[in-house]
C-alpha cells in the first residue's frame, strides 16, 4: 500500500504521462555512476543489503566537479560532515529522510556557479555523528549554527527538504541573526496537526505516513532494517516518486549504505521520535522575519499554502507540479531556477 497515483494525479500532480518523464540532470552524476560501475559496487562508505557498497562521500563529492570536496568539522559537540564547493554567498542545504547530502547532487554544480554551496549531513545522518540524543530540531538547528561559525560565516542562506526543512525553519526561528533567507521544501515544522496524521489509509485518501510512527518505536527499526535498508529505500522512492528513474539504482545504493547499520537507522529514527518536543518548541517561536520560500508538490500544496504564511512575515509558496515528494531529484531544474530567483 502506498500513494494511489491515480488519486495523486487527479489532485493536480500532472498527467499520467508525467510518470514517464525523462528528467534532465543539471551538472549530472555521470562521474559518480561511472565510478560506481568501475568499482563493481565496492566503495568505502558502507555495505548495502545486496553485499556491495557505495562510494565514499569524498569520491561522490569529487564526481560533481566544481571544486566540491568532502570535509568534517567538530561543532556543537559532534563531528559533522559536509560537502562544499562553489563561490559566492553561503547556501546551506539540508537533506531529508531516508537520504543524505547526496539528495542535492543534481542541483549542486549549477548552484555552485552563484553560491558557496554547503550540503550538510544532519546529526545522525550520512557521515555525521550519531550521538545519544539531540535530535529535536532546535538542537539540530544549533548544530548548523555552530558549523557555520566554525566555517567563518556570520549568516547564511539556508534550504531544507523534508526533515531538513524542519531544521531550516528552526534555524531561522532560533538564530535570526544568522539567517538571510530560508527555503522550505515540501514539509513544514511539526505542529499540533501532526497528531492527526492517519496511520491507516482511509478510503479515497492517497497518503498515510506510516513511517512517522514506525520510526518512533524504540529499538525495533534497527533490528528489522539493519542489513535490509534497500527494501525500505526502494519502498519510499517507489511510492513517493512519479518518475522512478529520478532516483536510480546508484542513488538508492548510496542511501541504503547510509541507513543499513543500527547507528544510521537510530539517527533517522531520532528525527521522528522528537516530534512531540518539536511541537512544544514551535509554540514558543515568534513568526520568522527572514524571507521564506515554500516549494511543495501538488499533493501537499494546500497544507503548506495554509500553514506557512502563519509562521513567517514574508512568505511565498510555490507549487511544483508533475512530481512526487522527492522533487529535488525529480525536478532539479525547477529547484535550481526557484533557488536562483529567490536567493539572488
One Martini backbone bead per residue (centre of mass of N, CA, C, O) as a GRO file, in nm:
protein
  344
    1UNK     BB    1   0.094   0.036   0.024
    2UNK     BB    2   0.033   0.363  -0.121
    3UNK     BB    3   0.029   0.583  -0.342
    4UNK     BB    4  -0.231   0.687  -0.537
    5UNK     BB    5  -0.174   0.791  -0.851
    6UNK     BB    6  -0.454   0.865  -0.949
    7UNK     BB    7  -0.511   1.059  -0.718
    8UNK     BB    8  -0.263   1.233  -0.741
    9UNK     BB    9  -0.320   1.337  -1.028
   10UNK     BB   10  -0.606   1.452  -0.965
   11UNK     BB   11  -0.468   1.673  -0.762
   12UNK     BB   12  -0.230   1.800  -0.977
   13UNK     BB   13   0.054   1.642  -1.054
   14UNK     BB   14  -0.065   1.564  -1.341
   15UNK     BB   15  -0.006   1.335  -1.579
   16UNK     BB   16   0.043   1.020  -1.673
   17UNK     BB   17   0.293   1.096  -1.847
   18UNK     BB   18   0.473   1.202  -1.609
   19UNK     BB   19   0.575   0.918  -1.510
   20UNK     BB   20   0.774   0.924  -1.789
   21UNK     BB   21   0.980   1.117  -1.734
   22UNK     BB   22   1.267   1.288  -1.842
   23UNK     BB   23   1.532   1.382  -1.638
   24UNK     BB   24   1.731   1.621  -1.609
   25UNK     BB   25   2.093   1.661  -1.518
   26UNK     BB   26   2.226   1.897  -1.362
   27UNK     BB   27   2.566   1.823  -1.387
   28UNK     BB   28   2.537   1.553  -1.280
   29UNK     BB   29   2.649   1.180  -1.212
   30UNK     BB   30   2.840   1.028  -1.408
   31UNK     BB   31   3.099   1.000  -1.244
   32UNK     BB   32   2.975   0.831  -1.016
   33UNK     BB   33   2.861   0.600  -1.191
   34UNK     BB   34   3.128   0.513  -1.310
   35UNK     BB   35   3.258   0.443  -1.043
   36UNK     BB   36   3.051   0.232  -0.961
   37UNK     BB   37   3.108   0.038  -1.198
   38UNK     BB   38   3.413   0.006  -1.155
   39UNK     BB   39   3.375  -0.108  -0.852
   40UNK     BB   40   3.137  -0.308  -0.825
   41UNK     BB   41   3.007  -0.198  -0.553
   42UNK     BB   42   3.294  -0.085  -0.424
   43UNK     BB   43   3.358   0.095  -0.138
   44UNK     BB   44   3.363   0.308   0.174
   45UNK     BB   45   3.089   0.371   0.313
   46UNK     BB   46   2.911   0.088   0.271
   47UNK     BB   47   2.700  -0.159   0.310
   48UNK     BB   48   2.473  -0.329   0.139
   49UNK     BB   49   2.210  -0.567   0.110
   50UNK     BB   50   2.376  -0.699  -0.161
   51UNK     BB   51   2.706  -0.688  -0.079
   52UNK     BB   52   2.779  -0.410  -0.138
   53UNK     BB   53   2.878  -0.069  -0.227
   54UNK     BB   54   2.954   0.267  -0.174
   55UNK     BB   55   3.079   0.542  -0.223
   56UNK     BB   56   3.231   0.785  -0.096
   57UNK     BB   57   3.196   1.114  -0.027
   58UNK     BB   58   3.458   1.199  -0.160
   59UNK     BB   59   3.396   1.071  -0.437
   60UNK     BB   60   3.126   1.209  -0.487
   61UNK     BB   61   3.222   1.500  -0.476
   62UNK     BB   62   3.428   1.484  -0.712
   63UNK     BB   63   3.209   1.403  -0.934
   64UNK     BB   64   3.085   1.711  -0.951
   65UNK     BB   65   3.289   1.910  -0.933
   66UNK     BB   66   3.341   2.247  -0.869
   67UNK     BB   67   3.534   2.180  -0.613
   68UNK     BB   68   3.432   1.955  -0.454
   69UNK     BB   69   3.426   1.860  -0.098
   70UNK     BB   70   3.499   1.653   0.175
   71UNK     BB   71   3.410   1.731   0.520
   72UNK     BB   72   3.511   1.818   0.863
   73UNK     BB   73   3.348   1.921   1.180
   74UNK     BB   74   3.352   2.050   1.502
   75UNK     BB   75   3.011   2.100   1.626
   76UNK     BB   76   2.823   2.097   1.899
   77UNK     BB   77   2.987   1.818   1.988
   78UNK     BB   78   3.016   1.723   1.680
   79UNK     BB   79   3.080   1.537   1.391
   80UNK     BB   80   3.066   1.699   1.083
   81UNK     BB   81   2.931   1.662   0.758
   82UNK     BB   82   3.050   1.808   0.441
   83UNK     BB   83   2.980   1.968   0.125
   84UNK     BB   84   3.200   2.181  -0.076
   85UNK     BB   85   3.131   2.461  -0.310
   86UNK     BB   86   3.211   2.734  -0.468
   87UNK     BB   87   3.087   3.079  -0.515
   88UNK     BB   88   2.978   3.305  -0.266
   89UNK     BB   89   2.717   3.288  -0.106
   90UNK     BB   90   2.596   3.111   0.145
   91UNK     BB   91   2.454   2.767   0.098
   92UNK     BB   92   2.247   2.567   0.283
   93UNK     BB   93   2.197   2.206   0.276
   94UNK     BB   94   1.912   1.996   0.373
   95UNK     BB   95   1.810   1.689   0.427
   96UNK     BB   96   1.629   1.393   0.418
   97UNK     BB   97   1.415   1.118   0.438
   98UNK     BB   98   1.630   0.856   0.327
   99UNK     BB   99   1.897   1.059   0.327
  100UNK     BB  100   2.151   1.277   0.203
  101UNK     BB  101   2.346   1.508   0.061
  102UNK     BB  102   2.296   1.362  -0.224
  103UNK     BB  103   2.017   1.487  -0.293
  104UNK     BB  104   2.184   1.753  -0.435
  105UNK     BB  105   2.359   1.661  -0.690
  106UNK     BB  106   2.189   1.798  -0.932
  107UNK     BB  107   2.222   2.114  -0.812
  108UNK     BB  108   2.513   2.194  -0.717
  109UNK     BB  109   2.672   2.283  -0.973
  110UNK     BB  110   2.484   2.522  -1.047
  111UNK     BB  111   2.491   2.671  -0.770
  112UNK     BB  112   2.812   2.710  -0.769
  113UNK     BB  113   2.802   2.962  -0.970
  114UNK     BB  114   2.672   3.154  -0.711
  115UNK     BB  115   2.757   2.966  -0.462
  116UNK     BB  116   2.838   2.855  -0.141
  117UNK     BB  117   2.814   2.523  -0.107
  118UNK     BB  118   2.648   2.348   0.183
  119UNK     BB  119   2.627   2.006   0.236
  120UNK     BB  120   2.460   1.845   0.503
  121UNK     BB  121   2.484   1.615   0.751
  122UNK     BB  122   2.286   1.523   0.973
  123UNK     BB  123   2.221   1.435   1.266
  124UNK     BB  124   2.254   1.086   1.212
  125UNK     BB  125   2.364   1.134   0.917
  126UNK     BB  126   2.558   0.973   0.734
  127UNK     BB  127   2.882   1.111   0.841
  128UNK     BB  128   2.752   1.192   1.093
  129UNK     BB  129   2.701   1.186   1.400
  130UNK     BB  130   2.551   0.954   1.659
  131UNK     BB  131   2.414   1.039   1.920
  132UNK     BB  132   2.204   0.993   2.198
  133UNK     BB  133   2.111   1.293   2.129
  134UNK     BB  134   1.956   1.584   1.970
  135UNK     BB  135   1.686   1.550   1.752
  136UNK     BB  136   1.586   1.805   1.782
  137UNK     BB  137   1.549   2.091   1.588
  138UNK     BB  138   1.694   2.289   1.775
  139UNK     BB  139   1.963   2.136   1.798
  140UNK     BB  140   2.012   2.102   1.490
  141UNK     BB  141   2.029   2.407   1.442
  142UNK     BB  142   2.277   2.445   1.622
  143UNK     BB  143   2.465   2.281   1.453
  144UNK     BB  144   2.461   2.483   1.212
  145UNK     BB  145   2.546   2.735   1.359
  146UNK     BB  146   2.827   2.620   1.451
  147UNK     BB  147   2.934   2.546   1.174
  148UNK     BB  148   2.936   2.830   1.044
  149UNK     BB  149   3.128   2.944   1.250
  150UNK     BB  150   3.368   2.759   1.182
  151UNK     BB  151   3.355   2.862   0.867
  152UNK     BB  152   3.314   3.198   0.901
  153UNK     BB  153   3.002   3.261   0.937
  154UNK     BB  154   2.734   3.485   1.024
  155UNK     BB  155   2.563   3.419   0.755
  156UNK     BB  156   2.282   3.247   0.579
  157UNK     BB  157   2.159   3.051   0.350
  158UNK     BB  158   1.865   2.825   0.364
  159UNK     BB  159   1.792   2.471   0.290
  160UNK     BB  160   1.509   2.230   0.304
  161UNK     BB  161   1.415   1.883   0.316
  162UNK     BB  162   1.193   1.781   0.511
  163UNK     BB  163   1.369   1.756   0.779
  164UNK     BB  164   1.540   1.998   0.677
  165UNK     BB  165   1.303   2.201   0.689
  166UNK     BB  166   1.269   2.200   0.994
  167UNK     BB  167   1.557   2.300   1.056
  168UNK     BB  168   1.547   2.563   0.894
  169UNK     BB  169   1.323   2.693   1.061
  170UNK     BB  170   1.464   2.673   1.336
  171UNK     BB  171   1.700   2.844   1.259
  172UNK     BB  172   1.538   3.107   1.205
  173UNK     BB  173   1.396   3.119   1.490
  174UNK     BB  174   1.680   3.096   1.670
  175UNK     BB  175   1.877   3.253   1.423
  176UNK     BB  176   1.831   3.548   1.289
  177UNK     BB  177   2.129   3.662   1.269
  178UNK     BB  178   2.201   3.401   1.056
  179UNK     BB  179   1.957   3.488   0.859
  180UNK     BB  180   1.854   3.547   0.541
  181UNK     BB  181   1.727   3.287   0.386
  182UNK     BB  182   1.438   3.056   0.328
  183UNK     BB  183   1.396   2.711   0.226
  184UNK     BB  184   1.097   2.505   0.196
  185UNK     BB  185   1.056   2.147   0.134
  186UNK     BB  186   0.728   1.994   0.162
  187UNK     BB  187   0.778   2.086   0.476
  188UNK     BB  188   0.683   2.143   0.794
  189UNK     BB  189   0.681   2.213   1.099
  190UNK     BB  190   0.598   2.077   1.372
  191UNK     BB  191   0.257   2.038   1.472
  192UNK     BB  192  -0.049   1.954   1.603
  193UNK     BB  193  -0.139   1.810   1.330
  194UNK     BB  194   0.046   1.553   1.362
  195UNK     BB  195  -0.162   1.401   1.552
  196UNK     BB  196  -0.369   1.347   1.283
  197UNK     BB  197  -0.233   1.134   1.146
  198UNK     BB  198  -0.280   0.863   0.951
  199UNK     BB  199  -0.222   0.503   0.977
  200UNK     BB  200  -0.471   0.474   0.797
  201UNK     BB  201  -0.610   0.434   0.492
  202UNK     BB  202  -0.848   0.604   0.370
  203UNK     BB  203  -1.089   0.629   0.167
  204UNK     BB  204  -0.942   0.825  -0.093
  205UNK     BB  205  -0.657   0.828   0.033
  206UNK     BB  206  -0.309   0.881  -0.072
  207UNK     BB  207  -0.204   0.925   0.242
  208UNK     BB  208   0.022   0.743   0.479
  209UNK     BB  209   0.261   0.795   0.745
  210UNK     BB  210   0.384   0.521   0.886
  211UNK     BB  211   0.688   0.615   0.951
  212UNK     BB  212   0.628   0.805   1.186
  213UNK     BB  213   0.581   0.564   1.382
  214UNK     BB  214   0.805   0.357   1.328
  215UNK     BB  215   1.046   0.572   1.401
  216UNK     BB  216   0.940   0.570   1.724
  217UNK     BB  217   1.036   0.288   1.778
  218UNK     BB  218   1.218   0.133   2.004
  219UNK     BB  219   1.472  -0.068   1.834
  220UNK     BB  220   1.317  -0.218   1.600
  221UNK     BB  221   1.426  -0.093   1.335
  222UNK     BB  222   1.716  -0.196   1.368
  223UNK     BB  223   1.637  -0.500   1.351
  224UNK     BB  224   1.478  -0.490   1.068
  225UNK     BB  225   1.684  -0.303   0.875
  226UNK     BB  226   1.938  -0.428   0.915
  227UNK     BB  227   2.066  -0.523   0.601
  228UNK     BB  228   1.761  -0.397   0.462
  229UNK     BB  229   1.738  -0.097   0.349
  230UNK     BB  230   1.658  -0.124   0.048
  231UNK     BB  231   1.360  -0.182   0.092
  232UNK     BB  232   1.292   0.093   0.211
  233UNK     BB  233   1.401   0.274  -0.007
  234UNK     BB  234   1.226   0.163  -0.238
  235UNK     BB  235   0.949   0.224  -0.120
  236UNK     BB  236   0.968   0.529  -0.104
  237UNK     BB  237   1.030   0.583  -0.408
  238UNK     BB  238   0.803   0.413  -0.540
  239UNK     BB  239   0.570   0.596  -0.378
  240UNK     BB  240   0.712   0.918  -0.400
  241UNK     BB  241   0.720   0.889  -0.712
  242UNK     BB  242   0.676   0.932  -1.056
  243UNK     BB  243   0.984   0.908  -1.143
  244UNK     BB  244   1.184   0.644  -1.089
  245UNK     BB  245   1.458   0.744  -1.234
  246UNK     BB  246   1.538   0.988  -1.046
  247UNK     BB  247   1.607   0.738  -0.846
  248UNK     BB  248   1.847   0.533  -0.878
  249UNK     BB  249   2.039   0.268  -0.809
  250UNK     BB  250   2.278   0.431  -0.715
  251UNK     BB  251   2.136   0.621  -0.515
  252UNK     BB  252   2.016   0.393  -0.340
  253UNK     BB  253   2.291   0.279  -0.249
  254UNK     BB  254   2.375   0.525  -0.087
  255UNK     BB  255   2.136   0.521   0.116
  256UNK     BB  256   2.159   0.229   0.214
  257UNK     BB  257   2.444   0.255   0.337
  258UNK     BB  258   2.354   0.473   0.555
  259UNK     BB  259   2.091   0.271   0.665
  260UNK     BB  260   2.227  -0.036   0.736
  261UNK     BB  261   2.276   0.053   1.029
  262UNK     BB  262   2.194   0.115   1.348
  263UNK     BB  263   2.296   0.413   1.358
  264UNK     BB  264   2.149   0.517   1.106
  265UNK     BB  265   1.865   0.445   1.202
  266UNK     BB  266   1.864   0.596   1.476
  267UNK     BB  267   1.896   0.876   1.359
  268UNK     BB  268   1.636   0.887   1.190
  269UNK     BB  269   1.445   0.823   1.426
  270UNK     BB  270   1.509   1.078   1.598
  271UNK     BB  271   1.356   1.284   1.417
  272UNK     BB  272   1.070   1.155   1.507
  273UNK     BB  273   1.083   1.115   1.826
  274UNK     BB  274   1.082   1.458   1.858
  275UNK     BB  275   0.803   1.588   1.783
  276UNK     BB  276   0.690   1.674   2.056
  277UNK     BB  277   0.913   1.881   2.111
  278UNK     BB  278   0.877   2.045   1.852
  279UNK     BB  279   0.590   2.141   1.913
  280UNK     BB  280   0.661   2.289   2.173
  281UNK     BB  281   0.868   2.485   2.048
  282UNK     BB  282   0.686   2.630   1.842
  283UNK     BB  283   0.509   2.779   2.064
  284UNK     BB  284   0.772   2.983   2.124
  285UNK     BB  285   0.757   3.109   1.846
  286UNK     BB  286   0.807   3.350   1.632
  287UNK     BB  287   0.775   3.486   1.356
  288UNK     BB  288   0.950   3.489   1.074
  289UNK     BB  289   1.138   3.748   0.906
  290UNK     BB  290   1.257   3.599   0.705
  291UNK     BB  291   1.257   3.498   0.404
  292UNK     BB  292   1.014   3.264   0.259
  293UNK     BB  293   1.031   2.956   0.076
  294UNK     BB  294   0.782   2.751  -0.068
  295UNK     BB  295   0.818   2.411  -0.176
  296UNK     BB  296   0.554   2.212  -0.341
  297UNK     BB  297   0.365   1.967  -0.400
  298UNK     BB  298   0.040   1.917  -0.493
  299UNK     BB  299  -0.057   1.748  -0.249
  300UNK     BB  300   0.077   1.964  -0.020
  301UNK     BB  301   0.001   2.258  -0.092
  302UNK     BB  302  -0.250   2.339   0.081
  303UNK     BB  303  -0.104   2.319   0.353
  304UNK     BB  304   0.136   2.512   0.313
  305UNK     BB  305  -0.037   2.760   0.219
  306UNK     BB  306  -0.176   2.778   0.509
  307UNK     BB  307   0.068   2.762   0.722
  308UNK     BB  308   0.328   2.934   0.653
  309UNK     BB  309   0.206   3.233   0.677
  310UNK     BB  310   0.185   3.191   1.006
  311UNK     BB  311   0.530   3.161   1.034
  312UNK     BB  312   0.555   3.439   0.870
  313UNK     BB  313   0.614   3.774   0.717
  314UNK     BB  314   0.771   3.649   0.437
  315UNK     BB  315   0.574   3.461   0.218
  316UNK     BB  316   0.633   3.201  -0.032
  317UNK     BB  317   0.428   2.977  -0.240
  318UNK     BB  318   0.521   2.699  -0.450
  319UNK     BB  319   0.427   2.492  -0.703
  320UNK     BB  320   0.519   2.151  -0.784
  321UNK     BB  321   0.487   1.983  -1.066
  322UNK     BB  322   0.523   1.668  -1.174
  323UNK     BB  323   0.548   1.532  -0.873
  324UNK     BB  324   0.681   1.433  -0.587
  325UNK     BB  325   0.855   1.451  -0.295
  326UNK     BB  326   1.146   1.413  -0.464
  327UNK     BB  327   1.214   1.702  -0.638
  328UNK     BB  328   1.517   1.746  -0.641
  329UNK     BB  329   1.538   1.487  -0.840
  330UNK     BB  330   1.280   1.524  -1.034
  331UNK     BB  331   1.308   1.874  -1.037
  332UNK     BB  332   1.593   2.034  -1.056
  333UNK     BB  333   1.544   2.289  -1.233
  334UNK     BB  334   1.334   2.416  -1.053
  335UNK     BB  335   1.516   2.449  -0.806
  336UNK     BB  336   1.727   2.625  -0.937
  337UNK     BB  337   1.538   2.856  -1.026
  338UNK     BB  338   1.414   2.922  -0.749
  339UNK     BB  339   1.676   2.980  -0.596
  340UNK     BB  340   1.787   3.203  -0.779
  341UNK     BB  341   1.545   3.397  -0.746
  342UNK     BB  342   1.549   3.409  -0.429
  343UNK     BB  343   1.864   3.441  -0.343
  344UNK     BB  344   2.026   3.595  -0.601
   0.00000   0.00000   0.00000
